[in-house]
């Protein structure tokens, strides 16, 4: 084996020398490439010199090789002789050890090993000292080679190999890192080494091979397998002791937990501190980054993102609702679940005869609803207990019992000793809030159908009413006389008088036609202004949504001055305060549900391109260029000058039925079909200031008085509710709303009661009309 190793080492040395020689030639060739600018004669001379130098160097290398071969052969012979001598000495030592005791043998072995180590060290020192050395002036030692061409090398002092082993920087064979080894189960290799080459999986035998190896190997019980390399590692005594300590709950590395405590830091001030450096400047200057952090928190507090001192919300604590163990946990005071009642005599399978019901009682019991029955069973008689059938409502009763326990928890509540009168708000006496209508004054009879709408002229002398009998009647307020009657083609749904006192015009809605009528009852001056205002035009502007038509001669004699035809039925008319404009509502007309008309120019405008709901009412602001549009659930306020939405009132009702604006313009009331009356303060909020519920059925109309602090609502329950609603000029004082009177106005016919109501423009009177075909005045 040694000869083979020596031959391999010789070959490797020869290959290295050839490579060095070839590398020297390459370096010279590279030098020649860099010197291309020299003359041709110089190049020839240089080449000749180089060739001679190369020949000399090659001869020197051959001489070196011959010397090294001779030295290697001599060393091989010496090594063989030494090996033979060592084998003989070991055999003699083993024979001597067999006759000695265990302790003596161990001591002799240690001595022999020590002597052998010393001999090897001496041989190494002798080999290193065999070369001649010389020392320079600065104390450095160099070798003095005898071979020509070999440079001297520096000789360093020997390194002491005795040191504590440290495996922290050892390189692991498998470099896959923190990767599960199961990922390599399907591959023939188990990882990669430091050079990136695959580490093949070691061969593993079957269970029989493992058993035989286990029986033959005495160290199998302390052998573990490395997962990453697949190699078997035999644990040392120190490692086994460490494992035993860990299993026993002791310190693995021999740490003594009971060693005396060393007080490194005491309360006594040291005379010589650890550091006598002066305090740095940064400890006396406020930190820039801490300041930024503090300002960030301050901004968050100002914006409300952080609430200092906010208490954490307590999470709900769960407990057994019907548990009778009071000491289990803290919980609110409660009453335990009631026990089921004990059975009575009539629950017996063989009850006495007086408990058995008769046939009449059985029929009455069946007619009653299950909630109204005194008992949910009927007593029956059976001959024996075996003949009693199964109870058909057992599961239903158990389920209801569970619902009672789950949905009806009983909690003790302390009763408060409160005087009921203290809960009633203190309101002024209604006598102090007079005048307001209290009693019936006049009844206007003449209509044969339901009176849908009424309207009073601005002077308060005349009253116009429209009914489902297709007639428009004009009444004198003071006497109650019917002065004129106009017949229409369709039932009249709305009547409205022009609010301007300079004109006398009635707008009547009958189906899809709106007619403007001059009643011919005003003074000469007003009559002249009205005729000039309603003078028919020869040129009529065409509109997409309506058609302006001139009345016929017979209609003009009857007072009809202008006719407007719509595509769909019109339900409501609202006048502008100047009297030249009026708005109409036709909910079925979709995008053209709201139209604004000008009488003097006979012009119609559609202010909205798209409808935002089913429009119910439209009204102009009494002082400002605002338009109120009430849909089914919301009231939108538009600025006609800026042509934009200002506010959107959230009513909170299901269906708006009517709307009116306070004469001051800052308050609005709405009525709904779900029996609610909402008062809005436009300066306060978009939500109702107060919601009133005094009616039992749907509210049909609401209205303000133009001079007195009164407003009213009428409903299908046949009643009119009169309220005192005082609005103050002081912005800090809220409106005062007090109900003062409930008037039973009309009888309910076909589930309809009072259909409309309106205050007198001057007096504290109110006009009402209902489904009973009557019109009444209350003063």
C-alpha positions in Angstrom: 0.0 0.0 0.0 2.8 2.4 0.9 4.6 1.7 -2.4 1.4 2.5 -4.4 0.9 5.7 -2.4 4.5 6.7 -3.1 4.1 6.0 -6.8 1.0 8.2 -6.9 2.8 11.0 -5.1 5.7 10.8 -7.6 3.3 11.1 -10.5 1.5 14.1 -9.0 4.8 15.8 -8.4 6.0 15.3 -12.0 2.6 16.7 -13.3 3.0 19.7 -11.0 6.5 20.4 -12.3 5.4 20.1 -15.9 2.6 22.5 -15.2 5.0 25.0 -13.6 7.3 24.7 -16.5 4.4 25.2 -19.0 3.1 28.2 -17.0 6.6 29.8 -17.1 6.6 29.5 -20.9 3.1 31.0 -21.1 4.3 34.0 -19.0 7.2 34.6 -21.3 5.0 34.4 -24.3 2.7 36.9 -22.8 5.6 39.2 -22.2 6.6 39.0 -25.8 3.0 39.9 -26.9 3.2 43.1 -24.8 6.5 44.1 -26.4 5.5 44.4 -30.0 6.8 47.9 -30.7 10.5 46.9 -30.3 12.8 46.5 -33.4 13.1 43.3 -35.2 16.8 42.9 -34.4 16.2 43.2 -30.7 13.4 40.6 -30.9 15.8 38.1 -32.5 18.4 38.7 -29.8 15.8 38.3 -27.1 14.5 35.1 -28.5 18.0 33.6 -28.7 18.6 34.5 -25.0 15.4 33.1 -24.0 16.0 29.8 -25.7 19.4 29.4 -24.0 17.9 30.3 -20.6 15.1 27.7 -21.1 17.7 24.9 -21.9 19.6 25.7 -18.7 16.5 25.7 -16.6 15.4 22.4 -18.0 18.7 20.7 -17.1 18.4 22.0 -13.5 14.9 20.6 -13.2 16.1 17.2 -14.4 18.9 17.1 -11.8 16.3 18.0 -9.1 14.1 15.1 -10.2 16.9 12.5 -10.0 17.8 13.6 -6.5 14.3 13.5 -5.3 13.7 10.0 -6.7 16.8 8.7 -4.8 15.7 10.3 -1.6 12.2 8.9 -1.9 13.5 5.3 -2.4 15.7 5.6 0.7 12.8 6.8 2.8 10.6 3.9 1.6 13.1 1.4 2.8 13.5 3.1 6.1 9.7 3.2 6.6 9.3 -0.5 6.0 12.0 -1.3 8.5 10.4 0.9 11.1 6.9 -0.7 10.6 8.4 -4.2 11.2 10.1 -3.1 14.4 6.9 -1.4 15.7 4.8 -4.6 15.1 7.3 -6.7 17.0 7.3 -4.3 19.9 3.5 -4.2 20.1 3.3 -8.0 20.2 5.7 -8.1 23.1 3.8 -5.4 25.0 0.5 -7.3 24.6 2.0 -10.5 25.9 3.3 -8.6 28.9 0.0 -6.9 29.5 -1.9 -10.2 29.6 -0.1 -11.1 32.8 -0.7 -7.9 34.6 -3.8 -6.5 36.5 -6.1 -4.0 34.9 -4.7 -1.0 36.8 -1.1 -1.9 36.0 -1.8 -2.6 32.4 -3.5 0.8 32.0 -0.5 2.6 33.6 2.0 0.8 31.4 -0.1 1.5 28.3 -0.2 5.2 29.2 3.6 5.2 29.6 4.2 3.4 26.4 1.9 5.8 24.5 3.6 8.8 26.0 7.0 7.5 25.1 5.9 6.8 21.5 4.5 10.3 21.2 7.8 11.7 22.5 9.7 9.6 20.0 7.6 10.9 17.1 8.1 14.5 18.2 11.9 14.0 18.3 11.9 12.4 14.9 10.0 15.4 13.5 12.4 17.8 15.2 15.4 15.9 13.9 14.0 16.0 10.4 13.4 19.8 10.6 16.8 20.3 12.2 18.6 18.3 9.5 18.5 21.3 7.2 21.2 24.0 7.7 19.8 27.3 8.9 21.1 30.8 9.4 19.8 33.7 11.5 19.5 37.3 10.3 20.3 40.4 12.3 16.6 40.9 13.2 16.4 37.4 14.7 14.6 35.7 11.8 15.6 32.1 10.9 16.0 30.9 7.2 17.0 27.6 5.7 20.3 27.4 3.7 19.5 25.1 0.7 22.4 23.2 -0.9 20.6 22.8 -4.2 21.4 25.6 -6.7 18.4 27.7 -7.8 16.4 27.0 -4.6 15.6 30.1 -2.5 15.9 30.1 1.3 12.6 29.9 3.3 11.8 31.3 6.7 11.5 28.8 9.6 8.7 29.7 12.0 8.5 28.4 15.6 6.5 25.2 16.2 2.8 25.5 17.1 1.7 23.9 20.3 -1.2 21.6 19.3 -2.5 21.4 22.9 -5.7 23.6 23.0 -9.3 23.2 23.9 -11.3 21.9 21.0 -13.9 24.2 19.5 -16.4 22.9 17.0 -18.3 26.2 16.5 -16.6 26.8 13.1 -16.6 23.2 11.8 -18.2 22.8 8.4 -21.1 20.4 8.1 -21.0 17.9 5.4 -24.6 18.3 4.4 -25.4 22.0 3.5 -29.1 21.8 2.8 -29.8 24.0 5.9 -33.1 24.0 7.8 -35.0 21.9 5.3 -37.1 18.8 6.2 -35.1 15.6 5.3 -38.4 14.1 4.2 -38.2 16.1 1.0 -35.3 13.9 -0.2 -37.2 10.6 0.4 -37.8 10.1 -3.3 -34.2 10.9 -4.4 -31.1 8.8 -4.3 -29.2 11.6 -2.5 -29.8 13.3 0.8 -28.2 16.7 0.2 -25.2 18.5 -1.1 -21.7 19.1 0.3 -19.8 22.4 0.5 -18.8 22.1 -3.2 -22.3 21.5 -4.4 -21.9 17.8 -5.1 -24.6 15.4 -4.2 -24.2 13.3 -1.0 -25.5 9.9 -1.9 -27.8 8.1 0.5 -25.9 5.4 2.5 -27.0 1.8 1.8 -29.4 0.4 4.3 -30.1 -3.3 4.9 -33.3 -5.0 5.6 -34.6 -5.8 9.1 -32.6 -9.1 9.3 -29.4 -7.2 8.6 -30.3 -4.7 11.3 -31.0 -7.4 13.8 -27.7 -9.2 13.1 -25.8 -5.9 13.4 -27.6 -5.2 16.6 -26.6 -8.6 18.1 -23.0 -8.4 16.9 -22.3 -4.7 17.8 -22.0 -4.2 21.5 -22.2 -0.4 21.0 -25.5 -0.5 19.3 -27.5 0.7 22.4 -25.6 4.0 22.3 -25.6 4.5 18.5 -27.7 7.2 16.9 -28.2 8.0 13.3 -27.6 11.5 11.9 -30.7 12.4 9.8 -28.9 14.8 7.4 -25.9 12.5 6.6 -27.4 9.1 7.3 -24.3 8.1 9.3 -24.3 6.3 12.6 -22.7 8.1 15.5 -21.6 6.3 18.7 -22.2 8.5 21.8 -19.4 9.1 24.2 -19.5 8.8 28.0 -19.8 12.6 28.4 -22.8 12.7 26.0 -24.5 9.8 27.7 -24.0 11.4 31.1 -25.5 14.6 29.7 -28.6 12.7 28.4 -29.1 11.1 31.8 -28.9 14.5 33.5 -31.5 15.9 31.1 -33.8 13.0 31.7 -33.4 13.4 35.4 -34.2 17.1 35.3 -30.7 18.2 36.2 -28.4 20.8 34.6 -26.8 19.2 31.5 -23.5 21.1 31.6 -22.6 20.6 35.2 -24.0 24.0 36.4 -24.1 24.4 40.1 -27.3 26.3 41.2 -26.2 26.5 44.8 -22.9 28.3 44.3 -22.4 31.5 46.4 -24.0 34.6 45.1 -21.6 37.3 43.8 -23.0 40.9 44.3 -21.6 42.6 41.3 -23.6 45.8 41.7 -24.1 47.2 45.2 -25.6 50.3 46.7 -22.1 51.5 47.8 -20.7 54.2 45.6 -17.3 53.2 44.1 -14.4 55.5 44.6 -13.2 54.7 41.1 -16.3 54.4 38.9 -16.4 52.2 35.8 -16.3 55.2 33.5 -15.1 58.7 34.3 -16.2 60.1 30.9 -18.2 63.3 31.1 -22.0 63.1 30.4 -22.8 63.3 26.7 -24.6 66.4 25.4 -27.4 64.3 24.0 -28.7 63.6 27.5 -29.4 67.3 28.1 -30.9 68.1 24.7 -34.5 67.0 23.9 -34.6 64.3 21.2 -35.7 65.4 17.7 -37.3 62.0 16.9 -39.1 61.9 20.3 -40.5 65.3 19.5 -41.8 64.1 16.2 -43.4 61.1 17.8 -45.1 63.2 20.4 -46.5 65.6 17.8 -47.8 62.7 15.8 -49.7 61.5 18.9 -50.9 65.1 19.6 -52.4 65.4 16.1 -54.1 62.1 16.5 -55.7 63.3 19.8 -56.8 66.5 18.1 -58.4 64.7 15.2 -60.1 62.3 17.5 -58.2 59.2 16.4 -56.9 58.7 19.9 -59.2 59.3 22.9 -57.1 59.7 26.1 -58.7 58.1 29.2 -61.1 56.0 27.2 -62.3 53.1 29.1 -62.2 49.7 27.5 -65.5 48.2 26.7 -66.3 45.3 29.0 -66.9 42.1 27.1 -70.2 40.4 27.9 -69.8 37.6 30.5 -71.7 34.5 29.7 -73.3 32.3 32.3 -75.9 29.6 32.7 -79.2 31.3 32.5 -81.3 28.9 34.6 -78.5 27.5 36.8 -79.7 27.4 40.4 -76.2 27.3 41.9 -75.7 30.9 43.0 -72.1 30.4 44.1 -70.9 29.3 40.7 -70.0 32.7 39.4 -71.0 36.3 39.5 -74.1 37.2 37.5 -77.1 39.5 37.6 -79.9 38.8 40.1 -82.4 36.5 38.6 -85.2 34.3 39.6 -84.8 30.5 39.0 -86.9 28.9 36.2 -90.5 28.2 37.4 -91.4 24.6 37.9 -94.1 22.9 35.9 -97.5 23.0 37.6 -98.7 19.9 39.3 -101.4 17.8 37.5 -105.0 18.5 38.4 -108.0 16.1 38.7 -109.1 16.6 35.1 -105.7 15.4 33.8 -106.5 11.9 35.2 -107.2 9.1 32.8 -110.3 8.4 34.7 -111.6 11.8 36.0 -114.8 12.3 37.9 -117.9 12.9 35.9 -118.2 16.6 36.9 -114.8 17.2 35.1 -115.9 15.8 31.8 -117.1 18.5 29.3 -120.4 18.3 27.5 -120.7 18.4 23.7 -121.7 22.1 23.8 -118.6 22.9 25.8 -116.4 21.0 23.4 -117.8 22.9 20.4 -117.2 26.3 22.2 -113.7 25.2 23.1 -112.9 24.3 19.4 -114.2 27.7 18.2 -111.8 29.6 20.4 -108.3 30.5 19.2 -105.5 28.5 20.8 -104.3 31.6 22.6 -107.7 32.3 24.1 -108.5 28.8 25.4 -108.3 28.4 29.2 -106.7 25.0 28.8 -105.0 23.4 25.9 -106.5 20.0 26.4 -110.0 18.4 27.0 -110.5 15.9 29.8 -111.2 12.3 28.6 -112.1 9.1 30.3 -110.4 5.8 29.7 -111.2 2.3 31.1 -107.6 1.7 32.2 -104.2 3.3 32.1 -103.1 0.9 29.3 -105.8 2.3 27.1 -104.4 5.9 27.2 -102.9 6.8 23.8 -99.7 8.8 23.4 -100.0 12.6 23.8 -99.9 14.1 20.4 -98.7 17.6 21.5 -95.9 16.4 23.8 -93.1 17.7 21.5 -94.8 21.0 20.8 -95.3 21.6 24.6 -91.6 20.8 25.3 -90.5 23.1 22.6 -92.7 26.0 23.9 -91.3 25.3 27.4 -87.8 25.7 26.0 -88.8 28.9 24.3 -90.2 30.2 27.5 -87.0 29.5 29.4 -84.8 30.9 26.6 -86.7 34.0 25.5 -88.2 35.0 28.8 -85.4 35.2 31.4 -86.7 36.5 34.7 -84.6 39.2 36.3 -85.3 41.0 39.5 -86.0 44.7 38.9 -86.1 47.3 41.6 -89.2 49.3 41.7 -88.7 53.1 41.6 -90.8 55.3 43.8 -91.6 58.0 41.3 -94.5 60.3 41.2 -96.3 59.8 37.9 -97.2 63.5 37.7 -93.5 64.4 37.7 -93.0 62.4 34.5 -95.6 64.5 32.6 -93.9 67.6 31.0 -95.1 70.9 32.3 -97.1 72.5 29.5 -98.9 75.9 29.5 -102.7 75.9 30.1 -104.6 75.8 26.7 -106.7 78.7 27.9 -103.5 80.8 27.9 -102.8 79.8 24.3 -106.1 81.0 22.8 -107.4 81.8 20.2 -107.8 78.5 18.4 -110.8 76.8 16.8 -112.9 74.9 19.4 -116.5 74.5 18.1 -118.5 74.0 14.9 -119.8 77.2 13.3 -121.1 76.5 9.9 -121.8 73.3 7.8 -121.6 73.6 4.0 -123.9 71.1 2.4 -124.5 70.5 -1.3 -122.0 68.0 -2.6 -123.1 64.5 -3.4 -119.7 62.8 -3.4 -116.6 62.9 -1.3 -115.2 66.4 -1.0 -111.5 65.9 -1.8 -110.2 69.5 -1.7 -111.0 73.0 -0.4 -109.3 76.4 -0.7 -110.0 79.8 0.7 -109.3 83.0 -1.2 -106.7 85.5 0.2 -109.3 87.8 1.5 -111.1 85.1 3.4 -114.6 85.9 2.0 -115.0 82.9 -0.4 -114.4 79.2 -0.3 -113.9 76.8 -3.3 -114.4 73.1 -3.0 -114.0 70.2 -5.4 -115.7 66.8 -5.1 -115.8 63.4 -6.7 -119.3 64.3 -8.0 -117.3 66.2 -10.8 -118.5 69.7 -9.5 -116.6 72.7 -8.3 -118.6 74.9 -5.9 -118.1 78.4 -4.7 -119.3 79.3 -1.2 -119.7 82.5 0.8 -117.9 81.9 4.1 -120.0 84.1 6.4 -123.5 82.9 5.2 -122.6 79.4 3.9 -124.5 80.0 0.6 -123.4 78.2 -2.6 -122.9 81.0 -5.2 -121.7 79.1 -8.3 -121.3 75.6 -9.6 -118.9 74.4 -12.4 -119.2 70.9 -13.8 -116.1 69.0 -15.0 -115.5 65.9 -17.1 -113.5 64.0 -14.4 -113.7 63.9 -10.5 -111.9 66.9 -9.0 -108.8 66.0 -6.9 -107.4 69.4 -6.0 -108.5 73.0 -5.8 -106.2 75.9 -5.1 -106.8 79.7 -5.0 -104.2 82.2 -6.3 -102.4 83.7 -3.2 -102.0 87.1 -4.8 -104.8 89.5 -3.7 -104.5 91.4 -7.0 -106.0 88.5 -8.8 -109.0 86.2 -8.4 -108.1 82.9 -9.9 -109.0 79.3 -9.0 -106.9 76.4 -10.3 -108.9 73.2 -10.6 -107.4 69.7 -11.2 -109.8 67.2 -12.9 -108.0 64.1 -14.2 -105.2 65.1 -16.6 -106.7 68.6 -17.2 -105.9 71.8 -15.2 -108.3 74.8 -15.7 -107.8 78.3 -14.5 -111.1 79.9 -13.6 -112.2 83.5 -12.9 -115.1 83.2 -10.5 -116.3 86.8 -11.4 -117.1 87.7 -7.8 -114.3 90.1 -6.9 -114.3 93.9 -7.1 -114.0 95.8 -10.4 -110.3 96.5 -10.0 -109.4 93.0 -9.1 -111.6 91.8 -11.9 -109.9 94.0 -14.5 -106.4 92.8 -13.3 -107.5 89.2 -13.5 -108.8 89.6 -17.1 -105.7 91.3 -18.3 -103.6 88.6 -16.5 -105.5 85.7 -18.1 -106.0 87.3 -21.5 -105.7 84.5 -24.2 -102.7 84.6 -26.5 -102.8 84.0 -30.2 -99.3 82.4 -30.3 -99.0 79.5 -27.9 -95.6 77.9 -27.3 -95.5 74.2 -27.8 -94.2 72.0 -25.0 -93.2 68.4 -24.9 -95.1 67.6 -21.7 -98.3 69.7 -21.8 -100.6 71.5 -24.2 -102.0 75.0 -23.6 -105.5 75.2 -25.1 -107.8 78.3 -25.4 -111.3 77.7 -24.0 -114.4 77.8 -26.1 -116.9 80.6 -26.1 -119.3 78.7 -23.8 -116.4 78.0 -21.4 -115.3 81.7 -21.4 -118.8 82.7 -20.4 -118.6 80.3 -17.5 -115.4 81.9 -16.3 -112.8 79.4 -17.7 -109.9 81.3 -19.1 -107.1 78.8 -19.7 -106.9 75.0 -20.1 -103.7 72.9 -19.7 -103.7 69.2 -20.8 -101.2 66.8 -19.4 -100.0 63.3 -20.4 -100.8 61.8 -17.0 -103.2 62.5 -14.2 -102.4 65.5 -11.9 -102.8 65.1 -8.2 -101.6 68.5 -6.7 -101.2 72.2 -7.5 -99.0 74.7 -5.6 -98.9 78.4 -6.3 -95.9 80.8 -6.1 -96.4 83.7 -3.8 -96.5 86.2 -6.7 -99.3 84.3 -8.5 -97.7 84.1 -12.0 -96.2 80.6 -11.5 -97.6 77.4 -10.2 -96.2 73.8 -10.0 -98.1 70.6 -10.7 -97.5 67.0 -9.5 -98.3 64.0 -11.6 -96.6 61.0 -10.0 -97.1 58.6 -12.9 -95.3 60.9 -15.4 -91.8 59.6 -14.3 -89.2 62.2 -15.3 -91.8 64.9 -15.9 -93.6 64.4 -12.6 -92.9 68.0 -11.5 -93.6 70.8 -13.9 -93.5 74.6 -13.4 -95.9 76.7 -15.5 -95.9 80.5 -16.2 -99.4 82.0 -16.9 -98.3 85.2 -18.7 -96.1 83.5 -21.2 -98.0 80.2 -21.3 -94.7 78.4 -20.8 -94.0 75.1 -19.1 -90.6 74.0 -17.7 -89.3 70.6 -16.5 -86.8 71.5 -13.7 -85.6 67.8 -13.3 -84.2 65.6 -15.9 -84.6 62.5 -13.8 -87.0 61.8 -11.0 -85.5 60.6 -7.7 -88.6 58.9 -6.4 -92.4 58.9 -6.4 -93.2 62.6 -6.0 -96.1 63.4 -3.5 -96.0 67.1 -2.9 -94.3 70.3 -4.3 -94.3 73.7 -2.7 -92.5 77.0 -3.1 -90.7 78.7 -0.2 -92.8 81.7 1.1 -89.8 84.1 1.0 -86.8 82.6 -0.8 -86.3 81.1 -4.3 -86.5 77.6 -2.9 -88.5 74.6 -4.2 -89.5 71.8 -1.8 -90.1 68.4 -3.4 -91.5 65.6 -1.2 -91.1 62.1 -2.4 -92.2 58.9 -0.7 -89.6 59.0 2.1 -87.5 62.2 1.7 -88.0 66.0 1.3 -85.4 67.7 -1.0 -84.9 71.4 -1.0 -83.5 73.0 -4.2 -82.2 76.5 -4.8 -83.8 77.7 -8.1 -81.2 80.5 -8.6 -78.1 78.3 -8.2 -80.0 75.2 -9.5 -78.6 72.9 -6.9 -79.7 70.7 -4.0 -79.4 72.4 -0.6 -80.8 69.9 1.9 -82.3 66.5 2.1 -84.7 66.0 5.0 -84.8 62.5 6.4 -88.4 62.0 7.5 -88.1 58.4 8.8 -91.7 57.7 7.7 -93.0 55.1 5.3 -95.1 57.2 3.0 -95.5 61.0 3.0 -99.0 62.2 2.4 -98.8 66.0 2.8 -96.5 68.9 3.5 -96.7 72.6 4.5 -94.1 75.3 5.2 -94.2 77.8 8.0 -94.8 81.4 7.0 -91.4 82.3 8.4 -89.8 79.7 6.1 -87.5 78.0 8.7 -89.9 75.2 9.8 -91.7 72.4 7.8 -94.3 69.9 8.9 -95.1 66.7 7.0 -97.9 64.1 7.5 -97.7 60.5 6.6 -99.9 57.5 6.0 -98.3 55.7 9.0 -100.0 58.1 11.4 -97.0 60.4 12.1 -96.6 64.1 12.0 -93.0 65.4 11.8 -91.8 68.9 12.6 -88.5 69.9 11.0 -86.4 72.9 12.1 -84.3 73.6 9.0 -81.7 75.5 11.0 -81.3 72.7 13.5 -81.0 69.4 11.6 -82.2 67.3 8.6 -83.9 65.0 11.0 -87.3 65.7 12.7 -87.2 68.0 15.7 -90.3 66.3 17.0 -92.5 63.4 15.8 -96.1 63.4 17.0 -98.5 60.5 17.0 -102.0 61.5 18.0 -104.0 59.9 15.2 -105.2 56.3 15.0 -105.3 56.2 11.2 -103.5 57.7 8.3 -103.0 61.5 8.2 -104.5 63.1 5.1 -103.3 66.7 5.3 -101.3 69.2 7.5 -101.4 73.0 7.4 -100.0 76.1 9.1 -102.0 79.3 9.9 -100.5 82.3 8.1 -100.8 84.7 11.1 -101.5 82.8 14.3 -99.0 80.2 15.9 -101.3 77.3 15.0 -101.0 74.2 12.9 -103.4 71.3 12.4 -103.6 67.7 11.0 -106.6 65.7 9.8 -106.9 62.0 9.6 -109.1 59.1 8.5 -110.2 58.7 12.1 -112.5 61.6 11.6 -110.6 64.0 14.0 -108.7 67.2 13.6 -105.8 67.9 16.0 -105.1 71.5 16.7 -101.6 72.4 17.9 -100.0 75.5 19.3 -96.7 75.9 17.5 -94.8 79.0 18.5 -91.5 79.8 16.7 -89.2 82.3 18.4 -86.8 84.7 16.8 -84.1 83.7 19.3 -82.0 81.0 17.7 -81.2 79.5 21.1 -84.8 78.9 22.0 -86.6 75.8 20.5 -90.1 76.0 19.1 -92.9 75.4 21.6 -95.3 72.7 20.4 -98.4 72.1 22.5 -101.6 70.1 21.5 -104.6 72.2 22.4 -107.7 70.7 20.9 -109.0 67.5 19.3 -112.1 68.1 17.2 -114.4 65.3 16.1 -115.2 66.8 12.6 -116.6 64.1 10.3 -118.1 60.7 10.3 -116.0 57.8 8.9 -117.5 56.4 5.7 -115.9 53.6 3.8 -112.8 53.8 6.1 -112.3 57.4 5.1 -112.6 60.4 7.5 -111.4 64.0 7.1 -109.8 64.4 3.6 -108.5 68.0 3.8 -108.2 71.0 6.1 -107.2 74.6 5.7 -107.0 77.6 8.0 -108.7 80.9 7.4 -106.1 83.4 6.1 -107.1 86.1 8.8 -109.2 84.5 11.5 -108.3 81.6 13.8 -110.8 79.4 12.0 -110.3 76.1 10.2 -112.2 74.6 7.3 -112.5 70.8 6.8 -114.0 68.5 4.2 -114.6 64.7 4.5 -115.9 61.6 2.9 -119.4 62.3 4.4 -119.9 65.0 1.5 -119.9 67.9 4.1 -117.7 70.9 4.6 -117.4 72.4 8.1 -116.1 75.6 9.6 -114.8 75.5 13.2 -114.2 78.8 15.0 
